[in-house]
């Protein structure tokens, strides 16, 4: 084949397709006949690409035609929405709907955490025997007078933020992934975190530093712990899905919940990043205690409004956090048991 002659014969088609594609990027810029022309040129250029590839002697031309065909396919077949729109939909609908839908699970995790942490903290604060069983008097003094407050300024703010974000993201990931094991490891992770907070709070309270404890914990801890509670709630919901798939096949139910958990995990990374920034830059700062706690309180209220306003609205619109239908795999039909089918027919 004379490649030069072939290019000369079809160059005008490719240039016209290039021009139409440029105009197609702007809304309502193509008329009906132009749309038909674009589809026809797309088909012809795809054929030209096949011919040129079979000749295989001009990599630049193959690359140009491949790009043209790919762009035209996106216009003709209807491409995906822009990435920023997907991100906006994720923040506005998918993540808050997932968190709202599982609210009773993470609110229950919150209540359990507070009961355990307050119980241990109260007991340790009032029991010298418990304190001596935890550590020696010298170690407790070191913790109370230096280590607890010094921890938050133990590294430059940006390095400390990165460290706590990584650690908290790891804890959240554990809480979510362990849900598949009937949620039992999730309860252990929750218990360990409550125990650590209770011990630290009890030891500081026993030495008259209750104000310091809450002054350093609350600025970042409100949002950070809420994110951990949400992660535990997601894990517990997944564990319960193993037990009770809710009228769906167990594999289908786990697939749906698992995809929604990915949405939850991605959203929690953002939440934990914010709490990490507060912990690295606000908690150890020289701001008054009321200002530091106020910043943490505002961040917490924004998160709760995000979930209970936008999340409730999205949940009521039927959004679960699962993939949209165009990205979700097909589900094979499942034959209902005779009893269940009869009940469905009766309704």
Secondary structure, DSSP 8 states (H G I E B T S, - for coil): --HHHHHHHHHHHHHHHHHHHHHHTSTT-S-HHHHHHHHHHHHHHHHHHHHHHHH---HHHHHHHHHHHHHHHHHHHT----HHHHHHHIIIIIHHHHHHHTHHHHHHHHHHHHHHHHHHHHHHHT-HHHHHHHS-HHHHHHIIIIIHHHHTTSS-HHHHHHHHHHHHHHHHHHHHHGGGTTTHHHHHHHHHHHHHHHHHHHHHHHTT-HHHHHHHHHHHHHHHHHHHHHHHHHHHHHHHHHH---SS-HHHHHHHHHHHHHHHHHHHHHHHHHHHHIIIIITTSSS-HHHHHHHHHHHHHHHHHIIIIIIHHHHHTT--SS--TTTS---------HHHHHHHHH-
